[in-house]
Structure formats: C-alpha cells, structure tokens
C-alpha cells in the first residue's frame, strides 16, 4: 500500500492556517474534516473508496455450451460503482489464453486484431491472438452481429443512475482445444475503461450462474462460471487532478477560487500549447490542434464545480451548483457530481438536475449524487471563443436546526467529485467568512500545539500501518 505523506501534511498545513482566524468550535469542526481527508488519502492509495465501499466492475465468463473443440461462453461486464461511469470511447478488456485457444466467432463485440491465422486453412477464426483485446460494438451494429446486452459503444452507466445500462455482454465461441482437452481459465485479465486505473484480480471459479426462464417458472444453470473483480484507483489513472471546486456565499464578497496550479501551471505569454486566453482578438481555430487544450485559468483544470450559498430562510437554505467545462475539445457526456455535506440529512429539492442520496455507511456526512436531465443538460458542452460550457441548478435544502450554521464554513461541501474523480477543494483559509463584529473565541497557542501534535501522531500511526 502506498501512503502519500505529502498530502497528509498539505491538509495539516491548511488546517493550521485556519487556526489563527477561527473560533475554537470552528477548529474542532475542521479537525474532523481534515482527519477524514487524511483517512481518504490513506484508503484511496489502495483503490478503496469510502463513499462507495462495494464499488467494482465484475467480469464474468459463463460457459453455456460445449463444442467439439471448445466451448461457447457469455461474457458480462457489470459496473457496480454507484457514481463512476465508463464513458466514451468505452471499455476494452484483454486476457492471455492459458493454452492454444482461438476465437472462432463473436457476437456483440469484436477482437481489435485478428492475428496470424495461417495455420487454419479451411475455417478462418475471428481471432488467433494469444492476448486478444475485445471492444464493444456500436449501437448501429448489424442485427446478425448483435447479442443480448451488447452494443452500447462500450459505455457503462453508473449503477445508481441507470442500472439497466450499467452492464454489457457478448458471446464468444472458443476452440482449438482438442476433443480430450478441458477448458482453462483465461489469465492476466486487463480492463481499460476507457483509460488506465483499473486493476483486475485473477479469474476464479465461482458458483455457476442461474437464470429464470418461462416467466420465472423454470430455473436454468450454466455449465461453469469464472469471475474477476476490477477496482479503480485515481492514483494510477491520473498523475494530476482533473477537477477543482470553488466556493462562494451571499454573506461575503470573498470567492474561494480553485488553488493556483491545481491541474497544471499556466505558461507565461498569450495562447500556449496548453491553454487559450478568453480574449477574442487572440482566439484562432488553429489553436485547437492539441487534443487536450483548455481555457487559460489560474487552476488550469478542464472541469470546475462551483458551490454558491445563495439564500438563507427561516426553515430552508438555497444553494446554486454549477459545473463548468473549460476544455475546448472534449464535452462532458453523461456527467455526474457527488457532494458530501451534512445538510443532505434533510430533504432537498433540486430544480434542473436529477438527484438521489447514496448510502455511505461509516462516512460522517450525507452524500448526494446529481446528474443531468436526458436530452436537456446531460452533456456539458465544450468551451468556445465566447464562454465555457456549463450547466447549473438551484438546490433548496430543509434546515436541521440542531446543526445548521453559517459560521466556520459549515455551509460549504466537505468533498466534491465529478464522474467519480475527486475535485481539489479551495483552501480553508480562503473560505468566505461571516461579516466582522460577531463575538469569537480566538484560538490560543495551546490549541495550535494540541492540533499539531494530534496531526503528527495520526500521520506516524498511519505510516506505520501502511508499511
């Protein structure tokens, strides 16, 4: 397990900067938040997501029929992640054959390379590669090439958003095993969805899959089932953040912007190979030759999520949530945003997005998932020469009078994710504060030292556990 001590101290220093300007109650609140963030750093290094502890992608091989020299199998790819989708250009799986297997035919998917099949003179296999790589067919595939559950272009929806489209399957006819040879499990399973980040376990025997037919009056069972589970790690997939979150409130003119150089550092000068300024006089279509180019900002992130505390009523409070796309070449298709905040413990009304609460056992704050309305704002368009692409909604939340407060940043989110990727938050010392004049109990040197020792103790303990 790799434990990132530098991230722990980053959060620690953020907290220490806040100590000198907060009430003691505020310090205690942020101690809990920072300790939670430290724990996330430790757990995420191993691919575990505390907000989705049962999330994974399961790949199952069901042998449904035996042939003279092999077998026919149905392969199913099931996305059990609640809020992590597999977007375009879609999944691609691969494995290594244990023996000299070939793929005679496929329906619902295809092998990207046929390989050298010159040894088969009278029947041409679909693929003779020792390590085949399989991709999904597009929705417009010919009927004779399709199978049940196939042909979504490799896109798998998040299970909490659209469970009916969170899986894909295809059929494969495997041969060249000989009449007296038994089948062997494939080895070294890999999953690109669509890029790196997934690590798959060994393919193991499991209980044969059962299914109901004749309207549920009869149960049938396959001959044999193999299964592997793949888990995602942001630390493997991304060398740098891909999103940031900024914050603002109605009671303060301060805007907590995304930290400088969150996703990259802006190069000096005008338009560069990394970004384009928003000055129309400098904008040229030829500047878009790079596949990943964004609008020039201090944070240089392709995506920003903004949380604005808009109004405070007697029994309710209102938030405006905005997702902005700064990328000139890539739209955000089927996006979703996850917000962790204790205010979601009470009913909330969302105007322009779909929303649901997620179960998150062991996480101190409630978690809400938001996504776009189909054929309305399910895609965040690319930026252009006049503006960035964006979608927005107002959220009205009922107050829990036992915990609601505008003090010490309570109304701001604890964690923000876009399509399952963590968004780097603004620093706590930049959080909007209530107008001056309210009585505060200033933090003392003893509070600061106690906090320092607490963080140091936790850091050393976690480092010892991870080693």
KADA-V680191 format. One record per residue. N is the residue number from 1. OMEGA is omega in degrees with one decimal (* if undefined). Layout:
n=(N | N)
omega=(OMEGA | OMEGA)
//
This chain:
n=(1 | 2 | 3 | 4 | 5 | 6 | 7 | 8 | 9 | 10 | 11 | 12 | 13 | 14 | 15 | 16 | 17 | 18 | 19 | 20 | 21 | 22 | 23 | 24 | 25 | 26 | 27 | 28 | 29 | 30 | 31 | 32 | 33 | 34 | 35 | 36 | 37 | 38 | 39 | 40 | 41 | 42 | 43 | 44 | 45 | 46 | 47 | 48 | 49 | 50 | 51 | 52 | 53 | 54 | 55 | 56 | 57 | 58 | 59 | 60 | 61 | 62 | 63 | 64 | 65 | 66 | 67 | 68 | 69 | 70 | 71 | 72 | 73 | 74 | 75 | 76 | 77 | 78 | 79 | 80 | 81 | 82 | 83 | 84 | 85 | 86 | 87 | 88 | 89 | 90 | 91 | 92 | 93 | 94 | 95 | 96 | 97 | 98 | 99 | 100 | 101 | 102 | 103 | 104 | 105 | 106 | 107 | 108 | 109 | 110 | 111 | 112 | 113 | 114 | 115 | 116 | 117 | 118 | 119 | 120 | 121 | 122 | 123 | 124 | 125 | 126 | 127 | 128 | 129 | 130 | 131 | 132 | 133 | 134 | 135 | 136 | 137 | 138 | 139 | 140 | 141 | 142 | 143 | 144 | 145 | 146 | 147 | 148 | 149 | 150 | 151 | 152 | 153 | 154 | 155 | 156 | 157 | 158 | 159 | 160 | 161 | 162 | 163 | 164 | 165 | 166 | 167 | 168 | 169 | 170 | 171 | 172 | 173 | 174 | 175 | 176 | 177 | 178 | 179 | 180 | 181 | 182 | 183 | 184 | 185 | 186 | 187 | 188 | 189 | 190 | 191 | 192 | 193 | 194 | 195 | 196 | 197 | 198 | 199 | 200 | 201 | 202 | 203 | 204 | 205 | 206 | 207 | 208 | 209 | 210 | 211 | 212 | 213 | 214 | 215 | 216 | 217 | 218 | 219 | 220 | 221 | 222 | 223 | 224 | 225 | 226 | 227 | 228 | 229 | 230 | 231 | 232 | 233 | 234 | 235 | 236 | 237 | 238 | 239 | 240 | 241 | 242 | 243 | 244 | 245 | 246 | 247 | 248 | 249 | 250 | 251 | 252 | 253 | 254 | 255 | 256 | 257 | 258 | 259 | 260 | 261 | 262 | 263 | 264 | 265 | 266 | 267 | 268 | 269 | 270 | 271 | 272 | 273 | 274 | 275 | 276 | 277 | 278 | 279 | 280 | 281 | 282 | 283 | 284 | 285 | 286 | 287 | 288 | 289 | 290 | 291 | 292 | 293 | 294 | 295 | 296 | 297 | 298 | 299 | 300 | 301 | 302 | 303 | 304 | 305 | 306 | 307 | 308 | 309 | 310 | 311 | 312 | 313 | 314 | 315 | 316 | 317 | 318 | 319 | 320 | 321 | 322 | 323 | 324 | 325 | 326 | 327 | 328 | 329 | 330 | 331 | 332 | 333 | 334 | 335 | 336 | 337 | 338 | 339 | 340 | 341 | 342 | 343 | 344 | 345 | 346 | 347 | 348 | 349 | 350 | 351 | 352 | 353 | 354 | 355 | 356 | 357 | 358 | 359 | 360 | 361 | 362 | 363 | 364 | 365 | 366 | 367 | 368 | 369 | 370 | 371 | 372 | 373 | 374 | 375 | 376 | 377 | 378 | 379 | 380 | 381 | 382 | 383 | 384 | 385 | 386 | 387 | 388 | 389 | 390 | 391 | 392 | 393 | 394 | 395 | 396 | 397 | 398 | 399 | 400 | 401 | 402 | 403 | 404 | 405 | 406 | 407 | 408 | 409 | 410 | 411 | 412 | 413 | 414 | 415 | 416 | 417 | 418 | 419 | 420 | 421 | 422 | 423 | 424 | 425 | 426 | 427 | 428 | 429 | 430 | 431 | 432 | 433 | 434 | 435 | 436 | 437 | 438 | 439 | 440 | 441 | 442 | 443 | 444 | 445 | 446 | 447 | 448 | 449 | 450 | 451 | 452 | 453 | 454 | 455 | 456 | 457 | 458 | 459 | 460 | 461 | 462 | 463 | 464 | 465 | 466 | 467)
omega=(180.0 | -177.1 | -173.2 | -178.3 | -178.0 | 178.2 | 177.2 | -178.1 | 175.0 | 178.2 | -179.3 | 179.7 | 175.7 | -179.3 | -178.4 | 175.9 | -178.1 | -172.8 | -173.8 | -175.0 | -176.5 | 172.0 | -179.3 | 176.8 | 178.1 | 178.8 | 179.9 | 178.5 | -176.6 | 171.8 | 179.4 | -179.2 | -176.9 | 176.0 | 176.1 | 179.7 | 177.9 | 178.6 | 178.6 | 179.3 | -179.2 | -176.0 | -176.6 | 177.7 | 179.3 | 176.9 | -179.3 | -179.5 | -178.3 | 177.0 | 178.6 | -170.1 | -178.8 | -177.9 | 174.5 | 170.2 | -178.2 | 177.5 | -172.5 | 173.4 | 177.5 | 177.0 | -175.6 | -175.4 | 173.5 | 179.2 | -177.6 | -176.8 | -178.9 | -174.9 | 172.8 | -178.0 | 170.3 | -179.5 | -178.4 | 176.3 | -174.0 | 179.0 | 178.3 | 175.3 | -177.7 | -174.7 | 176.7 | -179.6 | 170.5 | -174.8 | 179.0 | 3.4 | 170.5 | -177.8 | 170.8 | -179.9 | 178.2 | 176.9 | 176.0 | 178.1 | 180.0 | -178.1 | -177.6 | -177.4 | 168.7 | 175.3 | 180.0 | -178.2 | 178.3 | 169.6 | -178.6 | 178.5 | -179.6 | 172.4 | -174.4 | 177.0 | 178.4 | -177.2 | -177.3 | -178.8 | -176.4 | 179.2 | -177.7 | -172.5 | -169.6 | 176.2 | -174.2 | 176.9 | 174.5 | -178.5 | 177.8 | -178.4 | 173.8 | 178.6 | -178.6 | 174.0 | -170.5 | 177.5 | -178.5 | 173.0 | 178.0 | -178.2 | -178.4 | -178.1 | 178.1 | -177.6 | -177.8 | 179.2 | -173.8 | 172.4 | -179.0 | 176.6 | -176.0 | 160.0 | 173.2 | -177.0 | 178.8 | -178.0 | 175.8 | 179.4 | 172.3 | -171.9 | 179.9 | -176.7 | -178.3 | -176.1 | -179.4 | 179.9 | 179.5 | 179.0 | 176.0 | 179.8 | 177.3 | 179.2 | -176.0 | 176.7 | -174.7 | -179.0 | -178.4 | 178.7 | -175.8 | -174.1 | -174.6 | -178.8 | 176.2 | -178.8 | 178.2 | -179.8 | 171.5 | -177.1 | 168.8 | -179.8 | 177.0 | 179.2 | 169.5 | -171.3 | -13.6 | -179.8 | 180.0 | 178.8 | -178.3 | 174.2 | -175.7 | 175.4 | 178.7 | 175.3 | -174.5 | 170.9 | 176.3 | 179.9 | 179.9 | -179.9 | 177.4 | 179.7 | -179.4 | 176.3 | -179.6 | 176.5 | 178.5 | -177.6 | 179.8 | 177.6 | 177.7 | -174.5 | 177.3 | -178.7 | -174.3 | 179.6 | 171.6 | -176.7 | 173.7 | 178.8 | -179.2 | 179.2 | -173.2 | 174.4 | 177.6 | -179.1 | 175.5 | -172.6 | -171.1 | 175.5 | 179.9 | 179.3 | 179.2 | -175.3 | 173.4 | -179.4 | 176.2 | -170.0 | 174.1 | -178.3 | 178.2 | -173.3 | 179.7 | 176.4 | -179.4 | 173.6 | 176.6 | -177.5 | 172.5 | 179.2 | 176.8 | 176.6 | 179.1 | -177.5 | 177.0 | 176.7 | -178.6 | 178.1 | 178.4 | 178.6 | -176.0 | 177.9 | -179.4 | 177.6 | -178.3 | -173.6 | 179.4 | 178.1 | -178.4 | 176.8 | -176.4 | -176.9 | -178.8 | -173.9 | 178.3 | 178.4 | 179.9 | 179.6 | -175.2 | -178.1 | 178.0 | -177.6 | -178.4 | 178.8 | -174.2 | 173.1 | -178.7 | 177.3 | 176.6 | -177.0 | 177.3 | 177.4 | 175.9 | -177.5 | 174.3 | 173.8 | -178.7 | 179.5 | -179.1 | 174.6 | -165.3 | -176.8 | 176.0 | 178.7 | -177.3 | -176.4 | -176.3 | 169.5 | -171.0 | 179.2 | 171.3 | -178.4 | -177.1 | 174.3 | -176.8 | 179.4 | -178.8 | -178.1 | -178.7 | -173.1 | -174.3 | 174.9 | 176.8 | -178.5 | 177.4 | -177.4 | 167.7 | -179.9 | 178.3 | -179.4 | 174.9 | -177.3 | -179.6 | -179.9 | -180.0 | 173.7 | 177.1 | -179.0 | 179.4 | 178.2 | -179.8 | -171.3 | -168.7 | 176.7 | 162.6 | 179.1 | 174.8 | 174.3 | 178.4 | 172.8 | -176.9 | -177.9 | 178.4 | 178.0 | -171.5 | -176.0 | 179.0 | -173.5 | 178.9 | 179.9 | -179.9 | 174.0 | -171.2 | 174.9 | -176.5 | -179.7 | 177.5 | -179.8 | 178.1 | 174.5 | 171.9 | -173.0 | 178.7 | 173.4 | 174.3 | -174.4 | -178.0 | -174.9 | 173.5 | 174.3 | -177.7 | 170.2 | -174.9 | 175.5 | 169.0 | 178.1 | 175.7 | -177.0 | 174.1 | -177.8 | 163.7 | -171.4 | 178.5 | -175.5 | -173.6 | 174.4 | 173.3 | -176.1 | 171.0 | 174.9 | -178.4 | -175.6 | -178.7 | -176.0 | 177.8 | 178.9 | 177.7 | 176.8 | 172.2 | -177.4 | 177.4 | -179.9 | -178.6 | 175.7 | 178.6 | -176.4 | 171.1 | -177.6 | -177.9 | -179.1 | 176.4 | -177.8 | 175.6 | 179.2 | 175.5 | 178.9 | -179.0 | 179.7 | 177.1 | -177.8 | -179.1 | 172.5 | -174.1 | 177.7 | 179.7 | 176.3 | 178.4 | 177.1 | -178.9 | -178.6 | 178.3 | 178.9 | -178.6 | -178.3 | 179.3 | 179.8 | 179.6 | -179.8 | -179.3 | -179.9 | -178.6 | 179.1 | 179.6 | 177.5 | 178.5 | 179.8 | -175.5 | -176.7 | *)
//
